[in-house]
Amino acid sequence: MNSKLKTTLIATLALISSFTVNAQEEALIYGKLTTIDGDSYTGQIRWGKEEAIWTDIFNGNKEDNENYRYLSRDERNDLRDDRRRGNRWNGWNISWNSDYETTHEFQARFGDIAKLEIQRRSEVKLTLRNGETVYIEDGSNDFNTEIHIMDDELGKTSFRWSRVEMIEFMETPGNLREKMGDPLYGTVEFYGGEYTGFIQWDHDERLSEDILDGDTRDGDVKIEFGKLASIERDRGGSNIVTQSGREMYLRGSNDVNGENRGIIVTTDFGRVDIPWREFKKVTFKDAPKNAISYGSFSNMKKLSGTVETNDGETLSGDIIYDLDEAYTFEMLQGKDDDVEYIIAMGNIKSISPKNYDYSTVELKNGTELLLGDARDVNEDNDGVLVFAGNGDPKYIRWDDIKKITFN
């Protein structure tokens, strides 16, 4: 082989290797951070010690809900009475933010957000990918936290919440010069089956450079997740296999024992949060090329479909679910036993209330789930609005709904 051909072959193999290694990079959160002094930094972003990929969720509380204005006085009174009955404990009534309104949680994937502007310590203004703006109040550890950015030129820099004015999210380059690690991806086996997708270990570790900590017979071990092939729960600890094939048994930390907060798998339809007692094993592997990117979240639409009532009435049009969720990016939350699901409304085909506690949720990929233990799928749901014509919408109470089928 002549030297010129050999050089070309080596360069080609290096390029292919680079594409393979960096296939997951487009899943990383990326954007420009501007400080209150007007300085800007651009690169991979990590929110506190947690959120790092586009499917991670920004949480808070909605400041207000104008949808209650569509309810009549009698309908509002009925909601008030339902809340008083539903929130009685040992003879005491627990009130919410008014006689009939309840506080609604806001959840959006980072990929659904175009821009985030910090108004004050406990409030942000979000501009969504469809151009709409919404004000969100503090309701989680996503507020008043440090924000880390791997600036393309300066490297990793951390910013206090009070120093940040605005973050503009943008498409992640396919070959980052500087990064904090690749997203974790693999297959998680549990007693209810298995799911494959992006992984959050112990609700915390998400990147290949994050550390798994545990004790062996010989002492404390700290291993980068990117060097692991599998983790399997075993008695009071876990069996670990590295990429090189080395095996060890670890215990003594919440990464590998019963103090683990759970393993979240982000699949093609949503997030599945598996508690440690249900977990069996995770096998890590490379994510498929172009598995997820910022561009994957650009198709926001209003919820629409058909609502069938128990009285045989059928209404079709735009839908506001639980007097709150109006767009396909918004989330439905519920549990199947101890396994929690958070599903984008755009991935749901139908919802059928079964009793006061549970609903059957059919996904567009054909999966059927029986979910409960959350207001989205039980009697705490505020009902739906259906915009069936040009006038005001029709309000349908939750206990009057037979089935909702989304377009």
Order of alpha helices (4+ residues) and beta strands (2+ residues): alpha-beta-beta-beta-alpha-beta-beta-beta-beta-beta-beta-beta-beta-beta-beta-beta-beta-beta-beta-beta-beta-beta-beta-beta-beta-beta-beta-beta-beta-beta-beta-beta-beta-beta
